[in-house]
């Protein structure tokens, strides 16, 4: 069984992926971490303290030669610096093409070894697993998502600006949806889940109801 989960930032798609993985006993991959890992490797090869990093194509090529699916440490990679830069380089064809190859290889391996897998990202149902058995598109209003991100970060950071988080999410949405190569869109055959008024268990239950129907 192959399950594709796409959606906007802070919509809860990752939480859904992890919960379904545990219940269905299928391997799960947060593909966004591949982009963040690429950003992490690039920035730390240049200047780990830089706040606005310009893209050096030569250096980026060297990182892409080394990138793999191992050691995706989500805690380190969740730093906003890597998320912002990941969105920036995610527009580049060479980055998406390289990481697409890695993701498709992972899907084939997991299908053979485990009988399937669950991937979440922004182009899973349209580019990586267009033939997935189930495709979900998770979304919520920008205000709800900003509040979630604020609550998520408040336990780690004392000085947070809600309006800044809201603004950053709007920019991220625009960046994801407007890029030429594999923009964020719901696949035509995807199941839409509005997580705005639902808690994680309710989102999980809704997704499972579609899986159990077939």
C-alpha positions in Angstrom: 0.0 0.0 0.0 1.3 3.4 -1.0 0.0 6.5 0.7 0.7 10.1 -0.5 0.1 13.0 1.9 0.5 16.5 0.6 -0.4 19.9 2.1 0.6 23.3 3.3 3.1 24.1 6.0 1.8 23.4 9.5 -1.4 21.8 8.3 -0.7 18.6 10.2 0.3 16.4 7.3 3.4 15.2 9.1 1.5 14.3 12.2 -1.0 12.3 10.0 1.9 10.5 8.3 3.5 9.4 11.5 0.2 8.3 13.0 -0.8 6.3 10.0 2.6 4.8 9.9 2.2 3.5 13.4 -1.3 2.1 12.8 -0.7 0.6 9.4 2.9 -0.5 10.2 4.3 1.1 7.1 7.6 3.0 6.8 7.1 6.8 6.8 9.2 9.5 5.1 8.9 13.2 5.7 10.3 14.3 2.3 10.6 17.9 3.5 13.5 16.7 5.6 15.5 15.9 2.5 15.2 19.5 1.4 16.1 20.7 4.8 19.1 18.3 5.0 20.3 19.7 1.6 20.0 23.2 3.1 21.7 22.2 6.3 24.7 20.6 4.4 25.0 23.6 2.0 24.8 26.3 4.7 27.3 24.5 7.0 29.7 24.0 4.1 29.6 27.8 3.6 28.8 29.8 6.7 26.6 28.2 9.4 25.9 31.6 11.0 24.6 33.2 7.8 21.0 34.5 7.9 20.6 35.2 4.3 22.5 32.8 2.1 22.9 33.3 -1.6 23.0 30.1 -3.7 26.4 29.1 -5.1 25.5 26.6 -7.8 29.0 25.0 -7.7 28.8 24.4 -3.9 25.2 23.2 -4.3 26.3 20.6 -6.9 28.8 19.2 -4.5 26.1 18.9 -1.8 23.8 17.2 -4.2 26.4 14.6 -5.0 26.5 13.6 -1.3 22.9 13.9 -0.2 21.2 10.7 0.9 18.2 9.6 2.9 20.3 8.6 6.0 20.4 10.5 9.3 17.4 12.8 8.8 17.6 14.3 12.3 14.4 16.3 12.4 15.2 18.3 15.6 18.3 19.8 14.0 16.7 20.3 10.6 13.6 22.0 12.1 15.6 25.3 12.5 13.8 28.1 10.6 17.0 28.9 8.8 17.1 25.5 7.1 13.4 25.6 6.4 13.6 29.0 4.7 16.6 28.0 2.6 15.0 24.7 1.7 12.1 26.5 0.2 14.5 28.7 -1.7 16.5 25.9 -3.3 13.4 23.8 -3.7 12.6 26.0 -6.7 15.7 24.8 -8.5 15.2 22.0 -11.1 18.5 20.4 -10.2 17.5 20.1 -6.6 14.0 18.7 -7.2 15.2 16.3 -9.9 18.0 14.9 -7.6 15.7 14.5 -4.6 12.9 13.1 -6.7 15.3 10.3 -7.8 16.1 9.5 -4.1 12.4 9.5 -3.1 11.3 7.2 -6.0 14.1 4.8 -5.1 13.0 4.8 -1.5 9.4 4.0 -2.6 10.5 1.1 -4.7 12.7 -0.3 -2.0 10.0 -0.1 0.7 7.4 -1.5 -1.6 9.6 -4.5 -2.1 10.8 -4.9 1.5 7.7 -3.7 3.5 4.8 -3.9 1.1 4.4 -0.1 0.9 5.2 3.2 2.5 3.8 6.6 3.5 5.3 9.8 2.2 4.4 13.4 3.0 5.5 16.5 1.2 4.2 18.9 -1.4 4.4 17.0 -4.6 4.0 13.4 -3.5 0.6 12.7 -5.2 1.5 14.6 -8.3 5.2 13.8 -8.9 6.6 11.1 -6.6 3.7 8.6 -6.2 1.1 9.6 -8.9 -0.1 6.0 -8.7 -0.5 5.9 -4.9 -3.3 3.8 -3.5 -4.5 6.7 -1.4 -3.8 10.4 -1.8 -4.6 12.9 0.9 -4.3 16.7 0.8 -4.3 18.3 4.2 -4.9 22.0 4.7 -6.2 24.6 7.1 -6.6 28.4 7.2 -3.4 30.4 7.4 -4.5 31.7 10.9 -5.0 28.3 12.3 -1.7 27.1 10.9 0.2 30.1 12.3 -1.3 29.5 15.7 -0.2 25.9 15.6 3.3 26.9 14.6 3.4 29.5 17.3 2.3 27.0 20.0 4.8 24.5 18.6 7.7 26.9 18.9 6.7 28.6 22.1 7.9 25.7 24.2 11.4 26.2 22.8 11.6 30.0 22.2 10.5 32.7 24.7 10.3 35.7 22.3 8.0 34.9 19.5 6.1 37.2 17.2 2.8 35.7 16.0 2.5 38.2 13.1 6.0 37.3 11.9 5.1 33.6 11.9 1.9 34.4 10.0 3.8 36.5 7.5 6.5 33.8 7.0 3.8 31.1 6.4 2.1 33.3 3.8 5.5 33.7 2.0 6.1 30.0 2.2 2.6 29.2 0.8 3.3 31.6 -2.1 6.7 30.1 -2.8 5.4 26.5 -2.7 2.4 27.2 -4.9 4.0 29.5 -7.5 7.2 27.6 -8.3 7.4 26.3 -11.9 8.7 22.9 -11.1 6.3 20.7 -9.1 4.2 23.4 -7.4 2.1 22.6 -4.4 -1.3 21.6 -5.8 -3.8 18.9 -4.8 -3.8 15.9 -7.1 -7.1 15.6 -9.0 -7.8 12.3 -7.3 -6.7 13.3 -3.8 -8.9 13.3 -0.7 -9.1 16.8 0.8 -8.9 17.0 4.6 -9.5 20.4 6.3 -7.7 20.0 9.6 -8.7 23.4 10.8 -11.3 22.3 13.3 -9.9 18.8 13.9 -7.4 17.4 16.4 -4.8 14.9 15.3 -6.9 11.9 16.3 -9.9 13.2 14.3 -7.7 13.8 11.2 -6.3 10.3 11.6 -9.8 8.8 12.0 -11.0 10.6 8.9 -8.1 9.4 6.8 -8.5 5.8 8.0 -12.2 5.9 7.2 -11.3 6.3 3.5 -8.7 3.5 3.7 -11.1 1.1 5.4 -13.8 1.7 2.8 -11.8 0.0 0.1 
